[in-house]
């Protein structure tokens, strides 16, 4: 079992003993997820691609917090969500439920995830009329699809603990699944990451980071944002 840890904003995260790192920031799991992936990612993408649907690819499903917050935001704003997440080392349903994230999202979204968690690894599942989730049990470098996404959440463990997820080749592979104008967003920002993204035609934005981090990164495929 991964060990539950209380973070500074009162929300929980889990400590992955194999990797040697928490799934979320100890400065605030909920704050980090909202700041990086909802505010700087989802809301920005929907301002760039206004419409009735958003397609998200996530690297690292982990505790499911990013999905839960995304589904809640989309439900509130009447936007359909198609969400695919890659996860090489899935948590058990018991670990997922231990996070207490049910208090941050509507009951139907929490129950939709926990009630369909195992099934989502086998096929895309509909969690209500406009929420679709598929979790793919695979390594990123092995993933292939013809689909193209509006938004990429890059939420792998840090380069210090999982350097293989931050090579130029792996970043380029992940970004190949974005549509032209698609948006890459992550909590991290390094010179190497910026150079890797620029080399494949992305424009780079440095944004204020979540609590505990000075900056974060957002990048747009083939342009300078919307």
PyMOL CGO cylinders between C-alpha atoms (Angstrom):
from pymol import cmd
from pymol.cgo import CYLINDER

trace = [
    CYLINDER, 0.00, 0.00, 0.00, 1.11, 3.55, -0.70, 0.3, 1, 1, 1, 1, 1, 1,
    CYLINDER, 1.11, 3.55, -0.70, 1.17, 5.70, 2.42, 0.3, 1, 1, 1, 1, 1, 1,
    CYLINDER, 1.17, 5.70, 2.42, -1.45, 8.45, 2.87, 0.3, 1, 1, 1, 1, 1, 1,
    CYLINDER, -1.45, 8.45, 2.87, 0.01, 11.90, 3.62, 0.3, 1, 1, 1, 1, 1, 1,
    CYLINDER, 0.01, 11.90, 3.62, -1.77, 15.10, 4.67, 0.3, 1, 1, 1, 1, 1, 1,
    CYLINDER, -1.77, 15.10, 4.67, -0.62, 18.14, 2.66, 0.3, 1, 1, 1, 1, 1, 1,
    CYLINDER, -0.62, 18.14, 2.66, -0.46, 21.79, 3.68, 0.3, 1, 1, 1, 1, 1, 1,
    CYLINDER, -0.46, 21.79, 3.68, -3.88, 22.76, 2.25, 0.3, 1, 1, 1, 1, 1, 1,
    CYLINDER, -3.88, 22.76, 2.25, -5.66, 20.01, 4.19, 0.3, 1, 1, 1, 1, 1, 1,
    CYLINDER, -5.66, 20.01, 4.19, -6.01, 17.60, 1.26, 0.3, 1, 1, 1, 1, 1, 1,
    CYLINDER, -6.01, 17.60, 1.26, -4.37, 14.20, 1.14, 0.3, 1, 1, 1, 1, 1, 1,
    CYLINDER, -4.37, 14.20, 1.14, -1.86, 12.66, -1.21, 0.3, 1, 1, 1, 1, 1, 1,
    CYLINDER, -1.86, 12.66, -1.21, -0.14, 9.29, -1.33, 0.3, 1, 1, 1, 1, 1, 1,
    CYLINDER, -0.14, 9.29, -1.33, 3.55, 8.51, -1.04, 0.3, 1, 1, 1, 1, 1, 1,
    CYLINDER, 3.55, 8.51, -1.04, 4.80, 6.05, -3.63, 0.3, 1, 1, 1, 1, 1, 1,
    CYLINDER, 4.80, 6.05, -3.63, 7.44, 4.04, -1.81, 0.3, 1, 1, 1, 1, 1, 1,
    CYLINDER, 7.44, 4.04, -1.81, 8.76, 2.42, -5.00, 0.3, 1, 1, 1, 1, 1, 1,
    CYLINDER, 8.76, 2.42, -5.00, 9.40, 5.75, -6.73, 0.3, 1, 1, 1, 1, 1, 1,
    CYLINDER, 9.40, 5.75, -6.73, 10.24, 7.60, -3.52, 0.3, 1, 1, 1, 1, 1, 1,
    CYLINDER, 10.24, 7.60, -3.52, 7.95, 10.57, -4.14, 0.3, 1, 1, 1, 1, 1, 1,
    CYLINDER, 7.95, 10.57, -4.14, 4.44, 11.85, -3.36, 0.3, 1, 1, 1, 1, 1, 1,
    CYLINDER, 4.44, 11.85, -3.36, 1.80, 11.88, -6.09, 0.3, 1, 1, 1, 1, 1, 1,
    CYLINDER, 1.80, 11.88, -6.09, 1.08, 15.55, -5.38, 0.3, 1, 1, 1, 1, 1, 1,
    CYLINDER, 1.08, 15.55, -5.38, 2.81, 18.52, -3.81, 0.3, 1, 1, 1, 1, 1, 1,
    CYLINDER, 2.81, 18.52, -3.81, 3.18, 18.43, -0.04, 0.3, 1, 1, 1, 1, 1, 1,
    CYLINDER, 3.18, 18.43, -0.04, 2.40, 22.17, -0.19, 0.3, 1, 1, 1, 1, 1, 1,
    CYLINDER, 2.40, 22.17, -0.19, -1.15, 21.29, -1.20, 0.3, 1, 1, 1, 1, 1, 1,
    CYLINDER, -1.15, 21.29, -1.20, -2.41, 18.44, -3.38, 0.3, 1, 1, 1, 1, 1, 1,
    CYLINDER, -2.41, 18.44, -3.38, -5.72, 20.09, -4.21, 0.3, 1, 1, 1, 1, 1, 1,
    CYLINDER, -5.72, 20.09, -4.21, -4.18, 23.52, -4.78, 0.3, 1, 1, 1, 1, 1, 1,
    CYLINDER, -4.18, 23.52, -4.78, -1.55, 22.12, -7.14, 0.3, 1, 1, 1, 1, 1, 1,
    CYLINDER, -1.55, 22.12, -7.14, -4.01, 20.15, -9.25, 0.3, 1, 1, 1, 1, 1, 1,
    CYLINDER, -4.01, 20.15, -9.25, -6.39, 23.11, -9.56, 0.3, 1, 1, 1, 1, 1, 1,
    CYLINDER, -6.39, 23.11, -9.56, -3.65, 25.62, -10.32, 0.3, 1, 1, 1, 1, 1, 1,
    CYLINDER, -3.65, 25.62, -10.32, -1.69, 23.61, -12.88, 0.3, 1, 1, 1, 1, 1, 1,
    CYLINDER, -1.69, 23.61, -12.88, -4.22, 21.43, -14.63, 0.3, 1, 1, 1, 1, 1, 1,
    CYLINDER, -4.22, 21.43, -14.63, -7.58, 23.17, -14.22, 0.3, 1, 1, 1, 1, 1, 1,
    CYLINDER, -7.58, 23.17, -14.22, -6.75, 26.89, -14.20, 0.3, 1, 1, 1, 1, 1, 1,
    CYLINDER, -6.75, 26.89, -14.20, -3.67, 26.92, -16.46, 0.3, 1, 1, 1, 1, 1, 1,
    CYLINDER, -3.67, 26.92, -16.46, -4.71, 23.87, -18.49, 0.3, 1, 1, 1, 1, 1, 1,
    CYLINDER, -4.71, 23.87, -18.49, -8.40, 23.10, -18.86, 0.3, 1, 1, 1, 1, 1, 1,
    CYLINDER, -8.40, 23.10, -18.86, -9.81, 26.60, -18.60, 0.3, 1, 1, 1, 1, 1, 1,
    CYLINDER, -9.81, 26.60, -18.60, -7.16, 27.99, -20.94, 0.3, 1, 1, 1, 1, 1, 1,
    CYLINDER, -7.16, 27.99, -20.94, -7.75, 25.23, -23.49, 0.3, 1, 1, 1, 1, 1, 1,
    CYLINDER, -7.75, 25.23, -23.49, -11.48, 25.87, -23.51, 0.3, 1, 1, 1, 1, 1, 1,
    CYLINDER, -11.48, 25.87, -23.51, -10.87, 29.56, -24.11, 0.3, 1, 1, 1, 1, 1, 1,
    CYLINDER, -10.87, 29.56, -24.11, -8.75, 28.55, -27.12, 0.3, 1, 1, 1, 1, 1, 1,
    CYLINDER, -8.75, 28.55, -27.12, -11.16, 25.90, -28.39, 0.3, 1, 1, 1, 1, 1, 1,
    CYLINDER, -11.16, 25.90, -28.39, -14.62, 27.13, -27.41, 0.3, 1, 1, 1, 1, 1, 1,
    CYLINDER, -14.62, 27.13, -27.41, -17.24, 24.49, -28.00, 0.3, 1, 1, 1, 1, 1, 1,
    CYLINDER, -17.24, 24.49, -28.00, -19.16, 21.65, -26.48, 0.3, 1, 1, 1, 1, 1, 1,
    CYLINDER, -19.16, 21.65, -26.48, -16.36, 19.10, -25.98, 0.3, 1, 1, 1, 1, 1, 1,
    CYLINDER, -16.36, 19.10, -25.98, -12.76, 18.88, -24.78, 0.3, 1, 1, 1, 1, 1, 1,
    CYLINDER, -12.76, 18.88, -24.78, -10.41, 15.93, -25.39, 0.3, 1, 1, 1, 1, 1, 1,
    CYLINDER, -10.41, 15.93, -25.39, -7.76, 15.42, -22.70, 0.3, 1, 1, 1, 1, 1, 1,
    CYLINDER, -7.76, 15.42, -22.70, -4.80, 13.05, -22.58, 0.3, 1, 1, 1, 1, 1, 1,
    CYLINDER, -4.80, 13.05, -22.58, -3.20, 12.65, -19.17, 0.3, 1, 1, 1, 1, 1, 1,
    CYLINDER, -3.20, 12.65, -19.17, 0.19, 11.11, -18.49, 0.3, 1, 1, 1, 1, 1, 1,
    CYLINDER, 0.19, 11.11, -18.49, -0.09, 9.60, -15.02, 0.3, 1, 1, 1, 1, 1, 1,
    CYLINDER, -0.09, 9.60, -15.02, -3.60, 8.91, -13.68, 0.3, 1, 1, 1, 1, 1, 1,
    CYLINDER, -3.60, 8.91, -13.68, -2.28, 8.35, -10.16, 0.3, 1, 1, 1, 1, 1, 1,
    CYLINDER, -2.28, 8.35, -10.16, -4.88, 9.20, -7.53, 0.3, 1, 1, 1, 1, 1, 1,
    CYLINDER, -4.88, 9.20, -7.53, -7.42, 10.39, -10.11, 0.3, 1, 1, 1, 1, 1, 1,
    CYLINDER, -7.42, 10.39, -10.11, -7.52, 13.92, -8.69, 0.3, 1, 1, 1, 1, 1, 1,
    CYLINDER, -7.52, 13.92, -8.69, -6.91, 15.66, -12.02, 0.3, 1, 1, 1, 1, 1, 1,
    CYLINDER, -6.91, 15.66, -12.02, -9.69, 13.70, -13.65, 0.3, 1, 1, 1, 1, 1, 1,
    CYLINDER, -9.69, 13.70, -13.65, -12.13, 14.32, -10.81, 0.3, 1, 1, 1, 1, 1, 1,
    CYLINDER, -12.13, 14.32, -10.81, -11.57, 18.08, -10.85, 0.3, 1, 1, 1, 1, 1, 1,
    CYLINDER, -11.57, 18.08, -10.85, -11.74, 18.17, -14.66, 0.3, 1, 1, 1, 1, 1, 1,
    CYLINDER, -11.74, 18.17, -14.66, -15.00, 16.24, -14.72, 0.3, 1, 1, 1, 1, 1, 1,
    CYLINDER, -15.00, 16.24, -14.72, -16.50, 18.49, -12.04, 0.3, 1, 1, 1, 1, 1, 1,
    CYLINDER, -16.50, 18.49, -12.04, -15.46, 21.65, -13.88, 0.3, 1, 1, 1, 1, 1, 1,
    CYLINDER, -15.46, 21.65, -13.88, -16.80, 20.39, -17.21, 0.3, 1, 1, 1, 1, 1, 1,
    CYLINDER, -16.80, 20.39, -17.21, -20.09, 19.30, -15.68, 0.3, 1, 1, 1, 1, 1, 1,
    CYLINDER, -20.09, 19.30, -15.68, -20.53, 22.71, -14.07, 0.3, 1, 1, 1, 1, 1, 1,
    CYLINDER, -20.53, 22.71, -14.07, -19.80, 24.49, -17.36, 0.3, 1, 1, 1, 1, 1, 1,
    CYLINDER, -19.80, 24.49, -17.36, -21.83, 22.09, -19.53, 0.3, 1, 1, 1, 1, 1, 1,
    CYLINDER, -21.83, 22.09, -19.53, -18.83, 20.88, -21.51, 0.3, 1, 1, 1, 1, 1, 1,
    CYLINDER, -18.83, 20.88, -21.51, -18.46, 17.28, -22.63, 0.3, 1, 1, 1, 1, 1, 1,
    CYLINDER, -18.46, 17.28, -22.63, -15.21, 15.64, -21.52, 0.3, 1, 1, 1, 1, 1, 1,
    CYLINDER, -15.21, 15.64, -21.52, -13.41, 12.78, -23.24, 0.3, 1, 1, 1, 1, 1, 1,
    CYLINDER, -13.41, 12.78, -23.24, -10.49, 11.81, -21.03, 0.3, 1, 1, 1, 1, 1, 1,
    CYLINDER, -10.49, 11.81, -21.03, -7.80, 9.22, -21.64, 0.3, 1, 1, 1, 1, 1, 1,
    CYLINDER, -7.80, 9.22, -21.64, -5.14, 8.63, -19.02, 0.3, 1, 1, 1, 1, 1, 1,
    CYLINDER, -5.14, 8.63, -19.02, -2.04, 6.46, -19.16, 0.3, 1, 1, 1, 1, 1, 1,
    CYLINDER, -2.04, 6.46, -19.16, -0.99, 4.71, -15.96, 0.3, 1, 1, 1, 1, 1, 1,
    CYLINDER, -0.99, 4.71, -15.96, 1.80, 2.15, -15.73, 0.3, 1, 1, 1, 1, 1, 1,
    CYLINDER, 1.80, 2.15, -15.73, 1.38, 1.45, -12.00, 0.3, 1, 1, 1, 1, 1, 1,
    CYLINDER, 1.38, 1.45, -12.00, -2.32, 1.71, -11.06, 0.3, 1, 1, 1, 1, 1, 1,
    CYLINDER, -2.32, 1.71, -11.06, -3.45, 2.23, -7.50, 0.3, 1, 1, 1, 1, 1, 1,
    CYLINDER, -3.45, 2.23, -7.50, -5.92, -0.20, -6.00, 0.3, 1, 1, 1, 1, 1, 1,
    CYLINDER, -5.92, -0.20, -6.00, -9.50, 0.95, -5.54, 0.3, 1, 1, 1, 1, 1, 1,
    CYLINDER, -9.50, 0.95, -5.54, -8.87, 0.93, -1.78, 0.3, 1, 1, 1, 1, 1, 1,
    CYLINDER, -8.87, 0.93, -1.78, -5.95, 3.34, -2.19, 0.3, 1, 1, 1, 1, 1, 1,
    CYLINDER, -5.95, 3.34, -2.19, -8.02, 5.55, -4.46, 0.3, 1, 1, 1, 1, 1, 1,
    CYLINDER, -8.02, 5.55, -4.46, -10.87, 5.70, -1.95, 0.3, 1, 1, 1, 1, 1, 1,
    CYLINDER, -10.87, 5.70, -1.95, -8.47, 6.44, 0.93, 0.3, 1, 1, 1, 1, 1, 1,
    CYLINDER, -8.47, 6.44, 0.93, -7.62, 9.86, -0.54, 0.3, 1, 1, 1, 1, 1, 1,
    CYLINDER, -7.62, 9.86, -0.54, -10.89, 11.43, 0.61, 0.3, 1, 1, 1, 1, 1, 1,
    CYLINDER, -10.89, 11.43, 0.61, -11.27, 13.31, -2.66, 0.3, 1, 1, 1, 1, 1, 1,
    CYLINDER, -11.27, 13.31, -2.66, -15.02, 12.68, -2.59, 0.3, 1, 1, 1, 1, 1, 1,
    CYLINDER, -15.02, 12.68, -2.59, -15.32, 15.89, -0.55, 0.3, 1, 1, 1, 1, 1, 1,
    CYLINDER, -15.32, 15.89, -0.55, -14.07, 18.03, -3.47, 0.3, 1, 1, 1, 1, 1, 1,
    CYLINDER, -14.07, 18.03, -3.47, -16.39, 16.92, -6.27, 0.3, 1, 1, 1, 1, 1, 1,
    CYLINDER, -16.39, 16.92, -6.27, -20.10, 16.17, -6.73, 0.3, 1, 1, 1, 1, 1, 1,
    CYLINDER, -20.10, 16.17, -6.73, -21.21, 12.77, -5.48, 0.3, 1, 1, 1, 1, 1, 1,
    CYLINDER, -21.21, 12.77, -5.48, -22.15, 11.52, -8.93, 0.3, 1, 1, 1, 1, 1, 1,
    CYLINDER, -22.15, 11.52, -8.93, -18.63, 12.16, -10.25, 0.3, 1, 1, 1, 1, 1, 1,
    CYLINDER, -18.63, 12.16, -10.25, -16.92, 10.47, -7.30, 0.3, 1, 1, 1, 1, 1, 1,
    CYLINDER, -16.92, 10.47, -7.30, -19.26, 7.47, -7.46, 0.3, 1, 1, 1, 1, 1, 1,
    CYLINDER, -19.26, 7.47, -7.46, -18.87, 7.34, -11.23, 0.3, 1, 1, 1, 1, 1, 1,
    CYLINDER, -18.87, 7.34, -11.23, -15.11, 7.00, -10.89, 0.3, 1, 1, 1, 1, 1, 1,
    CYLINDER, -15.11, 7.00, -10.89, -14.99, 4.59, -7.98, 0.3, 1, 1, 1, 1, 1, 1,
    CYLINDER, -14.99, 4.59, -7.98, -17.83, 2.47, -9.33, 0.3, 1, 1, 1, 1, 1, 1,
    CYLINDER, -17.83, 2.47, -9.33, -16.21, 2.14, -12.77, 0.3, 1, 1, 1, 1, 1, 1,
    CYLINDER, -16.21, 2.14, -12.77, -12.52, 2.27, -11.89, 0.3, 1, 1, 1, 1, 1, 1,
    CYLINDER, -12.52, 2.27, -11.89, -11.73, -1.33, -12.80, 0.3, 1, 1, 1, 1, 1, 1,
    CYLINDER, -11.73, -1.33, -12.80, -13.91, -1.25, -15.91, 0.3, 1, 1, 1, 1, 1, 1,
    CYLINDER, -13.91, -1.25, -15.91, -12.19, 1.92, -17.18, 0.3, 1, 1, 1, 1, 1, 1,
    CYLINDER, -12.19, 1.92, -17.18, -8.98, -0.09, -17.66, 0.3, 1, 1, 1, 1, 1, 1,
    CYLINDER, -8.98, -0.09, -17.66, -10.83, -2.36, -20.09, 0.3, 1, 1, 1, 1, 1, 1,
    CYLINDER, -10.83, -2.36, -20.09, -12.85, 0.14, -22.13, 0.3, 1, 1, 1, 1, 1, 1,
    CYLINDER, -12.85, 0.14, -22.13, -14.06, 3.73, -22.23, 0.3, 1, 1, 1, 1, 1, 1,
    CYLINDER, -14.06, 3.73, -22.23, -16.81, 4.22, -19.67, 0.3, 1, 1, 1, 1, 1, 1,
    CYLINDER, -16.81, 4.22, -19.67, -19.49, 6.88, -19.62, 0.3, 1, 1, 1, 1, 1, 1,
    CYLINDER, -19.49, 6.88, -19.62, -19.80, 8.57, -16.24, 0.3, 1, 1, 1, 1, 1, 1,
    CYLINDER, -19.80, 8.57, -16.24, -23.00, 10.45, -16.86, 0.3, 1, 1, 1, 1, 1, 1,
    CYLINDER, -23.00, 10.45, -16.86, -24.19, 11.90, -20.13, 0.3, 1, 1, 1, 1, 1, 1,
    CYLINDER, -24.19, 11.90, -20.13, -21.09, 13.94, -20.98, 0.3, 1, 1, 1, 1, 1, 1,
    CYLINDER, -21.09, 13.94, -20.98, -18.14, 12.41, -19.10, 0.3, 1, 1, 1, 1, 1, 1,
    CYLINDER, -18.14, 12.41, -19.10, -16.11, 9.62, -20.69, 0.3, 1, 1, 1, 1, 1, 1,
    CYLINDER, -16.11, 9.62, -20.69, -13.04, 8.03, -19.10, 0.3, 1, 1, 1, 1, 1, 1,
    CYLINDER, -13.04, 8.03, -19.10, -10.55, 5.46, -20.33, 0.3, 1, 1, 1, 1, 1, 1,
    CYLINDER, -10.55, 5.46, -20.33, -7.46, 4.48, -18.32, 0.3, 1, 1, 1, 1, 1, 1,
    CYLINDER, -7.46, 4.48, -18.32, -4.79, 2.67, -20.30, 0.3, 1, 1, 1, 1, 1, 1,
    CYLINDER, -4.79, 2.67, -20.30, -2.50, 0.40, -18.28, 0.3, 1, 1, 1, 1, 1, 1,
    CYLINDER, -2.50, 0.40, -18.28, 0.71, 1.01, -20.20, 0.3, 1, 1, 1, 1, 1, 1,
    CYLINDER, 0.71, 1.01, -20.20, 3.99, 2.88, -20.35, 0.3, 1, 1, 1, 1, 1, 1,
    CYLINDER, 3.99, 2.88, -20.35, 3.92, 6.12, -22.32, 0.3, 1, 1, 1, 1, 1, 1,
    CYLINDER, 3.92, 6.12, -22.32, 6.59, 5.03, -24.81, 0.3, 1, 1, 1, 1, 1, 1,
    CYLINDER, 6.59, 5.03, -24.81, 4.43, 2.00, -25.73, 0.3, 1, 1, 1, 1, 1, 1,
    CYLINDER, 4.43, 2.00, -25.73, 1.22, 3.96, -26.28, 0.3, 1, 1, 1, 1, 1, 1,
    CYLINDER, 1.22, 3.96, -26.28, -0.06, 4.54, -29.81, 0.3, 1, 1, 1, 1, 1, 1,
    CYLINDER, -0.06, 4.54, -29.81, -3.34, 6.03, -31.02, 0.3, 1, 1, 1, 1, 1, 1,
    CYLINDER, -3.34, 6.03, -31.02, -4.76, 7.78, -34.06, 0.3, 1, 1, 1, 1, 1, 1,
    CYLINDER, -4.76, 7.78, -34.06, -6.66, 10.16, -31.78, 0.3, 1, 1, 1, 1, 1, 1,
    CYLINDER, -6.66, 10.16, -31.78, -5.54, 13.76, -31.39, 0.3, 1, 1, 1, 1, 1, 1,
    CYLINDER, -5.54, 13.76, -31.39, -6.17, 15.70, -28.22, 0.3, 1, 1, 1, 1, 1, 1,
    CYLINDER, -6.17, 15.70, -28.22, -6.81, 19.33, -27.35, 0.3, 1, 1, 1, 1, 1, 1,
    CYLINDER, -6.81, 19.33, -27.35, -4.95, 19.21, -24.06, 0.3, 1, 1, 1, 1, 1, 1,
    CYLINDER, -4.95, 19.21, -24.06, -2.14, 17.16, -22.54, 0.3, 1, 1, 1, 1, 1, 1,
    CYLINDER, -2.14, 17.16, -22.54, -1.72, 16.94, -18.77, 0.3, 1, 1, 1, 1, 1, 1,
    CYLINDER, -1.72, 16.94, -18.77, 1.88, 15.86, -18.17, 0.3, 1, 1, 1, 1, 1, 1,
    CYLINDER, 1.88, 15.86, -18.17, 1.80, 14.66, -14.56, 0.3, 1, 1, 1, 1, 1, 1,
    CYLINDER, 1.80, 14.66, -14.56, 4.60, 12.12, -14.35, 0.3, 1, 1, 1, 1, 1, 1,
    CYLINDER, 4.60, 12.12, -14.35, 6.77, 11.94, -11.25, 0.3, 1, 1, 1, 1, 1, 1,
    CYLINDER, 6.77, 11.94, -11.25, 9.65, 14.42, -11.18, 0.3, 1, 1, 1, 1, 1, 1,
    CYLINDER, 9.65, 14.42, -11.18, 12.77, 14.13, -13.30, 0.3, 1, 1, 1, 1, 1, 1,
    CYLINDER, 12.77, 14.13, -13.30, 14.77, 13.42, -10.14, 0.3, 1, 1, 1, 1, 1, 1,
    CYLINDER, 14.77, 13.42, -10.14, 12.74, 10.28, -9.42, 0.3, 1, 1, 1, 1, 1, 1,
    CYLINDER, 12.74, 10.28, -9.42, 11.56, 9.23, -12.89, 0.3, 1, 1, 1, 1, 1, 1,
    CYLINDER, 11.56, 9.23, -12.89, 14.10, 10.63, -15.41, 0.3, 1, 1, 1, 1, 1, 1,
    CYLINDER, 14.10, 10.63, -15.41, 12.99, 8.23, -18.16, 0.3, 1, 1, 1, 1, 1, 1,
    CYLINDER, 12.99, 8.23, -18.16, 9.69, 10.17, -18.40, 0.3, 1, 1, 1, 1, 1, 1,
    CYLINDER, 9.69, 10.17, -18.40, 11.46, 13.44, -19.23, 0.3, 1, 1, 1, 1, 1, 1,
    CYLINDER, 11.46, 13.44, -19.23, 13.76, 12.52, -22.11, 0.3, 1, 1, 1, 1, 1, 1,
    CYLINDER, 13.76, 12.52, -22.11, 13.49, 14.48, -25.36, 0.3, 1, 1, 1, 1, 1, 1,
    CYLINDER, 13.49, 14.48, -25.36, 12.22, 11.38, -27.14, 0.3, 1, 1, 1, 1, 1, 1,
    CYLINDER, 12.22, 11.38, -27.14, 9.46, 10.62, -24.62, 0.3, 1, 1, 1, 1, 1, 1,
    CYLINDER, 9.46, 10.62, -24.62, 8.31, 14.26, -24.51, 0.3, 1, 1, 1, 1, 1, 1,
    CYLINDER, 8.31, 14.26, -24.51, 8.15, 14.32, -28.32, 0.3, 1, 1, 1, 1, 1, 1,
    CYLINDER, 8.15, 14.32, -28.32, 6.18, 11.06, -28.35, 0.3, 1, 1, 1, 1, 1, 1,
    CYLINDER, 6.18, 11.06, -28.35, 3.63, 12.43, -25.87, 0.3, 1, 1, 1, 1, 1, 1,
    CYLINDER, 3.63, 12.43, -25.87, 3.26, 15.68, -27.78, 0.3, 1, 1, 1, 1, 1, 1,
    CYLINDER, 3.26, 15.68, -27.78, 2.68, 13.86, -31.06, 0.3, 1, 1, 1, 1, 1, 1,
    CYLINDER, 2.68, 13.86, -31.06, -0.84, 13.08, -29.82, 0.3, 1, 1, 1, 1, 1, 1,
    CYLINDER, -0.84, 13.08, -29.82, -1.81, 16.77, -29.62, 0.3, 1, 1, 1, 1, 1, 1,
    CYLINDER, -1.81, 16.77, -29.62, -3.72, 18.46, -32.42, 0.3, 1, 1, 1, 1, 1, 1,
    CYLINDER, -3.72, 18.46, -32.42, -2.24, 21.57, -34.08, 0.3, 1, 1, 1, 1, 1, 1,
    CYLINDER, -2.24, 21.57, -34.08, -2.65, 24.34, -31.53, 0.3, 1, 1, 1, 1, 1, 1,
    CYLINDER, -2.65, 24.34, -31.53, -2.98, 21.76, -28.76, 0.3, 1, 1, 1, 1, 1, 1,
    CYLINDER, -2.98, 21.76, -28.76, -1.78, 22.63, -25.27, 0.3, 1, 1, 1, 1, 1, 1,
    CYLINDER, -1.78, 22.63, -25.27, 0.82, 20.90, -23.10, 0.3, 1, 1, 1, 1, 1, 1,
    CYLINDER, 0.82, 20.90, -23.10, 0.76, 21.72, -19.40, 0.3, 1, 1, 1, 1, 1, 1,
    CYLINDER, 0.76, 21.72, -19.40, 2.89, 20.50, -16.49, 0.3, 1, 1, 1, 1, 1, 1,
    CYLINDER, 2.89, 20.50, -16.49, 3.92, 21.48, -12.98, 0.3, 1, 1, 1, 1, 1, 1,
    CYLINDER, 3.92, 21.48, -12.98, 7.61, 21.30, -13.95, 0.3, 1, 1, 1, 1, 1, 1,
    CYLINDER, 7.61, 21.30, -13.95, 9.86, 23.73, -15.77, 0.3, 1, 1, 1, 1, 1, 1,
    CYLINDER, 9.86, 23.73, -15.77, 13.48, 23.11, -16.70, 0.3, 1, 1, 1, 1, 1, 1,
    CYLINDER, 13.48, 23.11, -16.70, 15.76, 24.39, -19.41, 0.3, 1, 1, 1, 1, 1, 1,
    CYLINDER, 15.76, 24.39, -19.41, 15.97, 20.91, -20.90, 0.3, 1, 1, 1, 1, 1, 1,
    CYLINDER, 15.97, 20.91, -20.90, 12.19, 20.58, -21.08, 0.3, 1, 1, 1, 1, 1, 1,
    CYLINDER, 12.19, 20.58, -21.08, 11.83, 23.98, -22.70, 0.3, 1, 1, 1, 1, 1, 1,
    CYLINDER, 11.83, 23.98, -22.70, 14.47, 23.14, -25.31, 0.3, 1, 1, 1, 1, 1, 1,
    CYLINDER, 14.47, 23.14, -25.31, 12.82, 19.77, -26.04, 0.3, 1, 1, 1, 1, 1, 1,
    CYLINDER, 12.82, 19.77, -26.04, 9.45, 21.43, -26.66, 0.3, 1, 1, 1, 1, 1, 1,
    CYLINDER, 9.45, 21.43, -26.66, 10.89, 24.23, -28.76, 0.3, 1, 1, 1, 1, 1, 1,
    CYLINDER, 10.89, 24.23, -28.76, 12.71, 21.67, -30.90, 0.3, 1, 1, 1, 1, 1, 1,
    CYLINDER, 12.71, 21.67, -30.90, 9.38, 20.10, -31.92, 0.3, 1, 1, 1, 1, 1, 1,
    CYLINDER, 9.38, 20.10, -31.92, 7.70, 23.41, -32.73, 0.3, 1, 1, 1, 1, 1, 1,
    CYLINDER, 7.70, 23.41, -32.73, 6.06, 24.44, -29.47, 0.3, 1, 1, 1, 1, 1, 1,
    CYLINDER, 6.06, 24.44, -29.47, 5.86, 27.96, -28.11, 0.3, 1, 1, 1, 1, 1, 1,
    CYLINDER, 5.86, 27.96, -28.11, 6.64, 28.21, -24.41, 0.3, 1, 1, 1, 1, 1, 1,
    CYLINDER, 6.64, 28.21, -24.41, 4.95, 30.12, -21.59, 0.3, 1, 1, 1, 1, 1, 1,
    CYLINDER, 4.95, 30.12, -21.59, 6.38, 30.41, -18.09, 0.3, 1, 1, 1, 1, 1, 1,
    CYLINDER, 6.38, 30.41, -18.09, 3.55, 30.84, -15.59, 0.3, 1, 1, 1, 1, 1, 1,
    CYLINDER, 3.55, 30.84, -15.59, 3.49, 31.31, -11.81, 0.3, 1, 1, 1, 1, 1, 1,
    CYLINDER, 3.49, 31.31, -11.81, 3.75, 27.93, -10.14, 0.3, 1, 1, 1, 1, 1, 1,
    CYLINDER, 3.75, 27.93, -10.14, 1.50, 26.34, -7.55, 0.3, 1, 1, 1, 1, 1, 1,
    CYLINDER, 1.50, 26.34, -7.55, 2.37, 26.93, -3.87, 0.3, 1, 1, 1, 1, 1, 1,
    CYLINDER, 2.37, 26.93, -3.87, 5.91, 25.73, -3.25, 0.3, 1, 1, 1, 1, 1, 1,
    CYLINDER, 5.91, 25.73, -3.25, 7.01, 26.25, -6.87, 0.3, 1, 1, 1, 1, 1, 1,
    CYLINDER, 7.01, 26.25, -6.87, 8.09, 29.53, -8.42, 0.3, 1, 1, 1, 1, 1, 1,
    CYLINDER, 8.09, 29.53, -8.42, 7.11, 28.67, -12.00, 0.3, 1, 1, 1, 1, 1, 1,
    CYLINDER, 7.11, 28.67, -12.00, 5.33, 26.09, -14.17, 0.3, 1, 1, 1, 1, 1, 1,
    CYLINDER, 5.33, 26.09, -14.17, 5.19, 25.50, -17.92, 0.3, 1, 1, 1, 1, 1, 1,
    CYLINDER, 5.19, 25.50, -17.92, 2.52, 25.69, -20.59, 0.3, 1, 1, 1, 1, 1, 1,
    CYLINDER, 2.52, 25.69, -20.59, 3.28, 25.18, -24.27, 0.3, 1, 1, 1, 1, 1, 1,
    CYLINDER, 3.28, 25.18, -24.27, 1.29, 25.39, -27.50, 0.3, 1, 1, 1, 1, 1, 1,
    CYLINDER, 1.29, 25.39, -27.50, 1.87, 23.16, -30.51, 0.3, 1, 1, 1, 1, 1, 1,
    CYLINDER, 1.87, 23.16, -30.51, 2.88, 25.12, -33.57, 0.3, 1, 1, 1, 1, 1, 1,
    CYLINDER, 2.88, 25.12, -33.57, 2.01, 28.60, -32.36, 0.3, 1, 1, 1, 1, 1, 1,
    CYLINDER, 2.01, 28.60, -32.36, 1.93, 31.27, -29.70, 0.3, 1, 1, 1, 1, 1, 1,
    CYLINDER, 1.93, 31.27, -29.70, -1.32, 30.48, -27.99, 0.3, 1, 1, 1, 1, 1, 1,
    CYLINDER, -1.32, 30.48, -27.99, -4.83, 31.68, -28.68, 0.3, 1, 1, 1, 1, 1, 1,
]
cmd.load_cgo(trace, "trace")
